[in-house]
Amino acid sequence: MNKEKDDTRQIAFEALCQVLERNRSLDAVLDLLLSRHADSRDKAAAYRLIVCCLRQKGVLEAIIEPLLRRAPPQPVSVILLLGVAQIIFLETPRHAAINTTVNLARKNGFSGFTGLVNAVLRKVADQGKECLEGLDQERLNLPTWLWQEWDKAGFNPRQLAQCLNYEVPLDLSVKSGLSAPQGGVLLCADSYRYPVGTKVNNLSGFEEGQFWVQDVAASLPAFLLQVKQGEKVADLCAAPGGKTAQLVMAGGQVVAVEKDPKRIKRLKENLDRLQLKAEIVQSDAAQLQYKEEFDAILLDAPCSATGIFRRHPDVLHIKKPKEISGLVNVQRQLIQAALRYLKPGGRLMYSVCSLQPAEAEEQARYMSSLPEILPLPLTVEDIPFLPESIIKEGWVRTLPSMWSEKGGLDGFFMARFVKK
Ligand SMILES: C[S@@+](CC[C@H](N)C(=O)[O-])C[C@H]1O[C@@H](n2cnc3c(N)ncnc32)[C@H](O)[C@@H]1O
């Protein structure tokens, strides 16, 4: 067997087992796994296979389950997902998909299941895309709790799930005053979009630190905080630093606070590459001891990250409804802390990349009830390029289904306040 293809599938198998069995984030798993594999083609192919399985997991399971008499061990289920994804979605030739998947089972200690894997994949290959007929693909690919919560929130879960069927373009934030690398389309402010498959390291200006990768929706909270030259600004949950970079570029004297030492390292590396200066403080932002108060604070709070499911489809499977209340509590502690650090008249931007109202709209409602701050509503004048994202309270809510003709955008929520 071709070694390259073998490695691809082995990486994909190990990564998917970690994500689906241990609820580990794909980024964390891949950092570790890919460091063991030198060949970048293997990495790219493995990533494509993993993402396909995570995006289409519900559909793949609906194809596989009727072909099984009883549930196999979890790793064998993962092996079947990998095989069927290749046949139905990735157009891998039948023989290659079946043989390599059977070998994968053997190589990982599941010789007793090679007959089953072979039989299931042959049946699926015989039917081809007909397997998809009659399946409610959108409904199957979203976990029920997310479908229900998004429906209740007034979003269209079917439209959201349709975003799983498309590859996602690359968005860059380019340093103000510099020209963007060729091939991009200006979306707004300093945010440019590049076609699906663009490799950021291949774009001219990457080494020189002229831009950084950031979904256009992720660029909005810092943009809408409207930092002025010389203002003292705190970025309370800063790593990996996309928004810190924007705040520095806007002229802020930025204090970037981050709790996690590994992520502090990434924050420093990113700011070094961009040749941007911020004061980096390793601290729990809720316990920050700082000598001055701030003119503006960005609280891009830790959250369930369900809004970024297009680029990170693992969130659909690793996040559980019971985790939300814990996150809501942490967010409230951070909100309370932010209020203490703000000068009278200072602005606070609260943002999350979550589609769960408890972390977003309900938090903004809570903040609006606090005596120390007043809402500072966002209007069409602030965000003329995306008026559909403004909701009546003066908050911004982006959805992956917006701008569908341009390739969509991540789901973010943001609300702005001013201290009395
Ligand atoms: C949503 S991410 C921030 C993304 C970042 N603002 C950006 O644009 O690149 C949340 C970050 O907050 C950090 N974090 C979580 N709890 C924190 C706390 N109590 N204090 C400081 N940082 C925290 C996490 O480690 C994570 O890096």
The ligand as an SDF file (V2000), in Angstrom:
LIG
                    3D

 27 29  0  0  0  0  0  0  0  0999 V2000
  -12.1860   33.2700   22.8090 C   0  0  0  0  0  0  0  0  0  0  0  0
  -10.5370   33.0200   23.1940 S   0  0  0  0  0  0  0  0  0  0  0  0
   -9.8680   34.5970   22.8400 C   0  0  0  0  0  0  0  0  0  0  0  0
   -9.5050   34.8380   21.4090 C   0  0  0  0  0  0  0  0  0  0  0  0
   -8.7340   36.1280   21.2490 C   0  0  0  0  0  0  0  0  0  0  0  0
   -9.4490   37.2540   21.7980 N   0  0  0  0  0  0  0  0  0  0  0  0
   -8.3680   36.3990   19.8160 C   0  0  0  0  0  0  0  0  0  0  0  0
   -9.0600   37.1590   19.1520 O   0  0  0  0  0  0  0  0  0  0  0  0
   -7.3610   35.8710   19.3340 O   0  0  0  0  0  0  0  0  0  0  0  0
  -10.5790   33.0680   24.9420 C   0  0  0  0  0  0  0  0  0  0  0  0
   -9.2110   33.1120   25.5920 C   0  0  0  0  0  0  0  0  0  0  0  0
   -9.4110   33.4220   26.9660 O   0  0  0  0  0  0  0  0  0  0  0  0
   -8.5040   32.6930   27.7370 C   0  0  0  0  0  0  0  0  0  0  0  0
   -9.0740   32.6660   29.0970 N   0  0  0  0  0  0  0  0  0  0  0  0
  -10.0180   31.8470   29.5840 C   0  0  0  0  0  0  0  0  0  0  0  0
  -10.3230   32.1820   30.8480 N   0  0  0  0  0  0  0  0  0  0  0  0
   -9.5500   33.2460   31.1590 C   0  0  0  0  0  0  0  0  0  0  0  0
   -9.4060   34.0340   32.3300 C   0  0  0  0  0  0  0  0  0  0  0  0
  -10.1240   33.8020   33.4300 N   0  0  0  0  0  0  0  0  0  0  0  0
   -8.5070   35.0380   32.2970 N   0  0  0  0  0  0  0  0  0  0  0  0
   -7.7640   35.2790   31.1910 C   0  0  0  0  0  0  0  0  0  0  0  0
   -7.8530   34.5580   30.0710 N   0  0  0  0  0  0  0  0  0  0  0  0
   -8.7450   33.5570   30.0440 C   0  0  0  0  0  0  0  0  0  0  0  0
   -8.4070   31.3580   27.0480 C   0  0  0  0  0  0  0  0  0  0  0  0
   -7.2190   30.6910   27.3970 O   0  0  0  0  0  0  0  0  0  0  0  0
   -8.4490   31.7960   25.5770 C   0  0  0  0  0  0  0  0  0  0  0  0
   -7.1510   32.0070   25.1030 O   0  0  0  0  0  0  0  0  0  0  0  0
  1  2  1  0
  2  3  1  0
  2 10  1  0
  3  4  1  0
  4  5  1  0
  5  6  1  0
  5  7  1  0
  7  8  2  0
  7  9  1  0
 10 11  1  0
 11 12  1  0
 11 26  1  0
 12 13  1  0
 13 14  1  0
 13 24  1  0
 14 15  1  0
 14 23  1  0
 15 16  2  0
 16 17  1  0
 17 18  1  0
 17 23  2  0
 18 19  1  0
 18 20  2  0
 20 21  1  0
 21 22  2  0
 22 23  1  0
 24 25  1  0
 24 26  1  0
 26 27  1  0
M  CHG  2   2   1   9  -1
M  END
$$$$
